[in-house]
Amino acid sequence: MSTKETGSVDKEIENENKFIKALFGVKNLRLLPSIIPGLALSVILMLLAIPIADGIGKFLLKIQGIDPTGKSSPISSVLIAIILGMIVSNIFKLSDIFKNGIDFSVTKILRLGIIFVGIKLSVNEVLKLGFWGIPIVLIVIFSALIFIYFINRLMKLPEKLGTLIAAGTSICGVTAIVSVSPAIKADNKEIAYSVANVTIFGLLAMFLYPYLAKFLFTTSEQIGLFLGTAIHETSQVVGAALTYKEVFSDDTVFKAATVTKLTRNLFLAIVVPLLAFLYLRSRVDEEHQKINVISLIPTFIIGFILMAVLRSVGDIGLMNGNLALGIFDSNSWKSLVNNIGELWGSKYLLGTAMAAVGLNTNFSVFRGIGIKPFVIGFIGAVFVGLVSYFVILILGQFVKL
C-alpha cells in the first residue's frame, strides 16, 4: 500500500474515532468499555421503573373509580427510577466498576434526553389556546418564578436547589428540573430533593383539584385551564383531567387541560435558557468578566430549542395540508414525535439518567437540608394555585376551545 493510501486510511480511522467520541461524549475511546457496567445498571433500573410506575398509576386510577385500560399512568417512571437507584445504592456498596457509567448517564445521557424532549413542544399547541389563553399561562409561570425566587432568598435556601424547585413548580415538574439541573450544575442531592418536592405536591393537587375546580369555575375551559396551570407534572395534569372527564363526563375539560399543559411545557424553551443565563451570568459577574451571551447557553439547550423548532415546522406543514417536513403524513409524524420525545426522551433517556442520579445519591445527604425545601415547595404550590385561580377567573371566561 502506498504512503498516500496509508495516509487516507489513517485519516478515515481518525474521522471515525472523532465521530464515536462526539457521539458518546468520551474524550478517550479506551474509557468506553469502563462505561458499560454503570450504564447497563442504570438502564436496567429504568426498565424496571416503567412497569412499576404503570402499576402504581393503574392502582391510583382504580381507587378513583376509573378504568385504567388504555390510559396513561399519572405516575412518572422518572421518579420511580430515582427511587430504585437510591434503594440500590443505599442497600449495596457499589463497586468502582460502575462509577464511569453512572457519571456518563448523569451527564451525557441526561443532556441527550433533554434534547429529545424538545420535539414534544410545538408552537401549534400555543395557537390552540388563542389570544386570552397564552397570557394566562405566561402570568402563572413568571409570577411563580419570581415569587418562589423571593421566598428562596427570604428563607435562605441554597440557590441551585431553590432554582430547581422554582422551575419544577412553575413549568412542568420533573422535566423542568432535569432540564435546568445541568445548566446550573446542580448536584444529585439537589435534583433528587427537587423531584421529590414537586412530585409530592403535584400528586396532592392531582387528587384534590378536579373536585375543587368543579365548585370554583363555571365553564369547562376555565376548569381545564386551572388543571393545566396549577398542577406541576404533565402526567399529573393528564391524571387530573382524566378524573374530571370520567367523574363529571366532560371531555372539553380534558382537552383544555392537556392543551394548556403542553403550552406551558413549550415555555421550557424560553425559561430553561433564561435560568441558565441568569445563573451563569452571576458566576461571571463574581469574577468580573465580560459576558458572552452565546457562551452562557449550554449546547444541549440549543439542541432542545432546535428540536422544538423542528416539531413546529413539521406541524405547520401538516396544518397547511402538506407533509410534515415534506416527508411524513399525519400518523407517521405523530408516531415519530411520540417515539423520539416521549418514549426515548422522557422514558428511556431521562429515566436512565435519573436512575443514575439515584445510584449517586446516599440518603445521608438529606440530613443537612431539613424540611425547609418542602415548606417552600408547599408555599409555591399554593401560590401557583391561587394565581391560576384569580387570573382564570378574570381572563378564562374569554377562552373557547
N, C-alpha and C positions, 0 to 999 in steps of 0.2 A: 504494500500500500504506500502511495507517495506521501510526502510530507504535507502536501496541500490537502489530500483526502483525510489524513490523520487529524489535521487541524480542524477540518469540517466536522468530523465525528466528535471530536472533543468539544467543539462549540455546541453541537446538538445536545450532548450529555449535560453540558453546563446549563443550557437553556431549560432542559427537563428538570434539573435539580432546582433551578430558580422557581419553576412553576410549582413543584412539590413544596418547596419552602414557603412560597406565598400562600398556597392552598391550606397548609396545615399550621402556618404561623410558627414554624420551627427554624431557628437560625442554623442549627447544626443537625443535619439529617441523621447522624449517628444517635441522636437523642430520641428519634421516632419510636423505636421499639420500647423504650422505657415509658412511653405514654400509654401504651396499650392496657396494662393491668388496671390503672386508675380510671381510665376512660371506660373500660369494659364494666367495671364495678358500678360506675355512675349510670351507664346505660341500663344495666340490669335493674337497678333501683327505680329508674324512670319507668321501665316497662312494668314493674310490679305496681307502681303508683297509679297507673291508668285504670286497671280494673278495680283497685281498691276505692279510688275516687268515684268511679261509676257506681259501685255497690253502695257506698255511703249516700251518694246522691239519690239513687233509687229509693233507699230507705226513707230519706227526708221527704221525698215527694209522696210516698205511700202514706206516711203518717199525717199528711195533709189531705188525704183522700184523693190523690191524683194518680192516675195510671201512668207509671214511668215508661211504658213501652214506646220506644222510638223517640224519646225525649232526652235532650242533653242534660248532663249532670250539673246541678248547681254548685258542686264542689270542684275546685280546680285541682287537677292532678299535680300541678307545680307545688302546691302546698304540701301534699302528701309526700312528694319526692324529697322535699326538705326534711320532713319529719322522719322518713325512713333513713335518710342519710345520717341524721343526728342520732337516731337509735343505734345504728350500726357502729358509728364512730365512738359512741359512749359505752357500748357494751363490749366491743372488741378493740384491742390495741392494734391498729392497722400498721402493717409493715411499711417501711420506707419505699418499698417497690411500687406502692400505689401513689406516692406523692406527685410525681411529674404529671401523671394522667389526670389526677384530681385538679391540680393547678391549671392544666391545659383546659379542662372543662369549664372551670370558673371564669377563665379569661376568654379564650378563643371561641369555644362553643357558645358561650353566653352572647358574645358580640354577633356571631353569625345568626343566632336565633333572633336577636333584636332586628337585624336587617331583614330577615324573612318575614317577621311580623308586620313590617311596613306595608306589605302587599294587601293586608286586610283593610287598609284605610283608603277611602275614596272620597274625593270632593263631591261625587254624585250623591253620597249619603247626606251631606250638608244641605244640598239643594232641596232635598225632600222635606226638610223642616220648614223651609220657607223664610219669609222676611222676619217674622217675630220669634221663631224658634231658636235661631242662631244666637241672638243677643242673650236669651235665657241661659244657654249653655255657657257662653262667654262670661257672663256675670257670676255664675256659680263657680266656675273654675278659678277665675282670677281673684275673686273675693276670698275664696277658701285658701288659696296660696298665700295671699297677703296676711290673712287673719292667723293662719297656723304658723307662719313665719314669725309674726309678732308674739304669739303665745310661746313659741320655742325660745325666743330671746328672753321673754319675761321669766320663764321657768328654768332658764339656763340649761337647756338640753343641748348635747353635742350637735354641732352644726350639720354634719353629714346625716346623722340619724333623724334630725328634725326635717331636713330637706326630703328624705325618703318618705317620711310619714306624710308630709305635705303633698308630695306628688301622688302617692297612693290614694290619699283621701280625696283629693280634688279631681283627679283624672280617671284612672281605671285600675286601681288596686295593684295587684301583683305585677302586671305588665309594666305599669309606670315605674314601679320600684326597681325592677330588674333592668329597665331601660336607662334610668337615671344613675344607678349604682356605679357602673364602670366609668361614667363620665365624671363623677366626683370622687372616684377612687374610694368608695365605701368598702368597709371590711365585711367579712362574713357574718360577724355578730350583728352588725347594724342591719344587714339585709334580712337575716332571719327574724330579728326582732320586729322590723317594719312589716314584713309579710304576715307574721302572727297578728300584729296590731290591726291592720286593715281587714284581715280575714275575719277576726272575731266580731268587729263592729259591723262589717258588711253582712255577715250571716244574721246577726240580730235584726238588722234593717230588712233583710230579705224576708224574714218571718213576720215582722211587725207591719211594715209599710203597706203591703197590699190591702190590709184590712183598715188601716188608719186612713189611707188615701180615699177610700170609699166614702168616708164621712167628711173629708176636708175639701173635696172638689166636686164640681157639678158636671164637668164634661169628661169624656173618655180621653181626649187629647191631653187635658190637664193632668189626669192621673198617670198617663203614660210618660209625660214629661217629668213628673215628680219621681217616678220609679227610676227613670233613666238618668236623672241628675243627682239624686240623693243617695243612691246605693253605689258602693265602691267598685266591685268586681263585675266584669261583663257576665260571667256565669251566674253571679248572684242576681243581677238585673233580669236575666232571662228566666231564672227560677221564680223571682217575684212576679214578673209579668205573666208567667205560665200559671202561677197560683191564682192570680186575679182572673185570667181568662177562663180557667176551669171552674172556679167557685162562683164567679158572677157572670159567666157566659158573655164576655166582652172581648172580641177579637181586636177591636180598634186600640184598646189599651196595650195589648201585646205588641202590635205594630208600632205604636207611638213610642213605647219604652225602648224597643230594640233599635229603632232609627235614632232616637235621642242618644242612646249609649254609644252607638257607632260614630255618631257625630262628635260626641265627647272624646272618644278614643282618637279621632283624627287630629285633635289638638296636641297629641303627643308629638307630632311633627314640629310643633312650634314650641311647646313647653319644655320638652327634653333638651333641645339645643339651648334654650333660654337659661334653664337652670344650670346647665353645664358651663355656659358662658359666664354667668354671674359668679359661680363658684371658682372657676379657673381664673377669672379676672381678679378676684380678691387675692388669689395666690400671687399673681403677677404684681398687683399693686403693693403687696407686702414687701416685694423685692425691688420696688421702684423701677420696674422695667416698662418699656413701651408695649402697648397691647397690639398684638397681631390677631385681628378677629378671626381670620381663616384658620390660623393655627390653634385657636381655642376650641374649635368644633371638632370633636373626635371623628375619625374616619367612619366608624360604624354608624354614627348618627347621619352622616351624609348618605351612606348606603340605605339606611332606614327611610330617609326622605325620598331618595330616588325610587325605591320600591313603591312608595305611596303614589308618586307621580306616575309610575308605570301603570299601576292599578287604575288611576283616574283616567289616563289616556285610553286604556282599554275599555273602560266603562263608557266613556264619551263616544267612542266608536260604535258601541252597541246601541247607544241612545239615538244615534243618527242613522240607524238602520244598516250599519256596516258591520264587518267582522272586527272583533277586538284585536287591535294591533295588526289588522289586515290578515289574521291567521285563524283565530278561534271564533266559533259560534258561541251563542249564549251559554249553552250547557257545558261545553268544553272549557270555556273561560271560567265559569263558576267553579268547576271541578279543579282546575289548575290553581286558582286563587286559594281555594279551601285546602288543597294538599300542601301548598307552599306555606301559607300563612298560619292556618290552624293546626294541621297535622304535624308538619315538620317544624315550623317556627314555634308555636305555642306549646305543643305537647312534647315532641321529641327533643328538640334542641334546648329549649328553655327548661324542660323537665330534667334533662341530663345535667345541665349547668346547676340547677337548684339542688339536685341530689348531691352534686359535688360540694356545693355550699354547706349542705348538712354534714357531709363527711369531714369537712374542715372546721366544724363548729362543735365545741365542747360545752356542755350545759353550764360549766363553772363560769363561763364568760358573762353570763347574765346576772351574776350576783351583784356586780358593782353598779348596774344600771338602775335596778329597782323598778318601782311601779310608775314612775313619772311619765315615760313614753306612752303608757296606756291611758293615763289621765289626759294627756294631750290628744291622743287618738280619739278618746271619747268626746272631748270638747270639740274637736274638729268635725267629728261625725255629726254631732248635734247641730253645730253651726251650719254645715252643708245642708242639712235637712231644713233648717229654719230659713236660710237664704233661698233655697229652692222653693219652699212653700210661698213665701211672700212675693218673689219675682213671678212665679207662675200664676199666682192669684191676680197679679196686675196685667201681665202680658200673655199668659197662657190662653186666655179666652179668645185671642185672635188667631191661634194656631188651629188649622184644619187639615186633616190628612185624608 
